[in-house]
Amino acid sequence: MENYKTLLIILILLFLSCSLFQSEEVFNDGWTYVKDKDYATALKKFRIDFKDNPDSLDIVCGLFYVHFVFQINDSTKYYLNKSIDIDPDNNKTLFVGGLYYREKDYDSCNYFYEKFVQKNSPLYDPYIFGTTIKTNSFHKIGLSSQYYKENYQLVYDVLKTITDISDSLDLSLTENKLILFDYIKNLEE
């Protein structure tokens, strides 16, 4: 009986120590700082973590995102390419491909966005990075790029999935194309 008590105490202590370690890990995660919009601290955290885990897509995409926010385009492009090297089909990599929109490389942006939409339903997951980056941000970039390239049918198909847009628009009419634009503009950022 004494052995069972000792074993039970050891298991409880082990469980508690694992729980404490996990919560510390979450607290120190760079994405926590991104969520709080503390980008400078997030950048420091991601850089520290990158030294130990250069092939972690979460960390690489975190470095991409913070450099994107700070508009450090050379570094942003570096981490985009690194994420492609790690896993070109991962949703996080497809998300960071949205960088091309900023560079007015709409064809590349559309490639990543279309790949995401083909791979997943547009409602696949409301969050790409935990609760930090919402897909509507990605949809807003991707749909804007598609709209610019006049890919109205794809824009309309996605908007019908993620919004309450009417499902009876005639896309040959200019006023209906403007309705698409308004829906894109009103997506959550």
C-alpha positions in Angstrom: 0.0 0.0 0.0 2.9 2.4 0.8 4.3 1.8 -2.7 1.1 2.9 -4.3 1.0 6.1 -2.2 4.6 6.8 -3.2 3.9 6.0 -6.9 0.8 8.2 -6.8 2.7 11.1 -5.2 5.5 10.8 -7.9 2.9 10.8 -10.7 1.1 13.8 -9.3 4.5 15.7 -9.0 5.4 14.6 -12.5 2.0 15.8 -13.8 2.4 19.2 -12.0 5.9 19.7 -13.2 4.8 19.0 -16.8 1.9 21.4 -16.5 4.2 24.1 -15.2 6.7 23.5 -17.9 4.0 23.7 -20.6 2.5 27.0 -19.3 6.0 28.5 -19.1 6.6 27.4 -22.7 3.4 29.0 -23.9 4.1 32.2 -21.9 7.5 32.6 -23.6 6.3 31.9 -27.1 6.9 34.7 -29.5 3.3 34.4 -30.9 2.1 35.4 -27.4 3.9 38.8 -27.9 2.6 39.1 -31.4 -0.9 38.7 -30.1 -0.3 41.5 -27.6 1.2 43.6 -30.4 4.6 43.7 -28.6 6.5 43.1 -31.8 9.9 44.1 -30.5 9.7 41.5 -27.7 8.3 38.9 -30.1 11.2 39.5 -32.5 13.7 39.0 -29.6 12.0 35.8 -28.6 11.8 34.4 -32.1 15.5 35.1 -32.7 16.4 33.3 -29.5 14.2 30.3 -30.4 15.5 30.3 -34.0 19.1 29.7 -32.9 17.9 26.4 -31.2 15.2 25.5 -33.8 16.1 26.9 -37.3 13.7 24.4 -38.9 10.6 25.2 -36.8 8.0 26.6 -39.2 6.2 28.3 -36.3 9.4 30.3 -35.4 10.4 31.0 -39.1 6.9 32.3 -39.8 7.0 34.3 -36.6 10.2 35.9 -37.8 8.6 36.5 -41.2 5.5 38.1 -39.6 7.4 40.4 -37.3 9.7 41.6 -40.1 6.6 42.1 -42.2 5.0 44.3 -39.6 8.3 46.3 -39.3 8.4 46.5 -43.1 12.0 45.0 -43.2 11.5 43.5 -46.6 14.8 41.8 -47.1 14.4 39.8 -43.9 10.8 39.2 -44.6 11.7 37.7 -48.0 14.5 35.6 -46.4 12.0 34.0 -43.9 9.4 33.5 -46.6 12.0 31.5 -48.6 13.1 29.6 -45.5 9.5 28.7 -44.8 9.1 27.4 -48.4 12.3 25.3 -47.9 10.9 23.8 -44.7 7.4 22.9 -46.0 6.1 24.6 -49.1 2.5 23.1 -48.7 2.0 24.0 -45.1 -0.8 26.5 -44.4 1.7 28.8 -42.6 3.9 28.9 -45.6 1.0 29.6 -47.9 0.0 32.4 -45.5 3.4 34.1 -45.6 3.2 34.0 -49.4 0.9 36.9 -49.0 4.1 39.0 -48.8 4.0 39.2 -52.5 0.9 41.4 -52.4 2.9 44.1 -50.7 5.5 43.8 -53.4 2.8 44.1 -56.1 3.8 40.6 -57.3 0.1 39.6 -57.7 0.8 36.4 -59.7 3.0 35.0 -56.9 0.5 36.1 -54.2 -2.3 34.5 -56.2 -0.3 31.3 -56.5 0.0 31.0 -52.7 -3.6 32.0 -52.1 -5.0 29.7 -54.7 -3.0 26.8 -53.3 -4.4 27.5 -49.9 -8.0 27.6 -51.2 -7.5 24.5 -53.2 -5.9 22.6 -50.3 -8.6 23.7 -47.8 -12.1 24.9 -47.6 -11.9 28.7 -47.1 -13.4 28.0 -43.7 -10.8 25.4 -42.9 -9.6 26.9 -39.7 -10.4 30.3 -38.4 -6.9 30.7 -37.2 -3.6 30.0 -38.9 -1.3 30.8 -36.0 -3.3 29.8 -32.9 -5.5 32.7 -32.0 -3.1 35.3 -33.3 -3.5 35.6 -37.1 -7.0 35.1 -38.5 -7.6 33.7 -41.9 -9.7 36.7 -42.9 -6.4 38.7 -42.8 -5.1 36.2 -45.4 -8.4 36.2 -47.3 -8.3 40.0 -47.4 -4.8 39.9 -48.9 -5.5 37.0 -51.3 -8.8 38.2 -52.4 -7.5 41.7 -53.0 -4.8 40.3 -55.2 -7.3 38.1 -57.0 -9.6 41.1 -57.5 -6.7 43.1 -58.9 -6.0 40.4 -61.4 -9.7 40.3 -62.3 -10.2 36.7 -61.0 -13.7 37.7 -60.0 -15.2 34.2 -60.0 -12.7 32.9 -57.4 -13.2 36.0 -55.3 -17.0 35.5 -55.4 -16.7 31.8 -54.6 -14.6 32.4 -51.5 -16.8 35.3 -50.4 -19.9 33.1 -50.6 -18.2 30.7 -48.2 -16.9 33.2 -45.7 -19.4 36.0 -45.8 -23.1 36.5 -46.2 -22.8 37.9 -49.8 -25.7 37.1 -52.1 -25.3 33.9 -54.1 -27.0 35.4 -57.2 -24.6 38.1 -58.4 -24.0 38.5 -62.1 -20.3 39.1 -62.3 -20.5 40.6 -65.8 -22.0 43.7 -64.2 -19.6 46.4 -62.9 -21.8 47.2 -59.9 -21.6 43.6 -58.8 -17.8 43.6 -59.1 -17.9 46.7 -56.8 -20.0 44.7 -54.3 -17.2 42.1 -54.3 -14.7 44.9 -53.6 -16.8 46.2 -50.7 -17.0 42.7 -49.1 -13.2 42.3 -49.4 -12.7 45.7 -47.8 -14.9 44.8 -44.9 -13.1 41.6 -44.0 -11.6 41.4 -40.6 -8.0 42.3 -40.2 
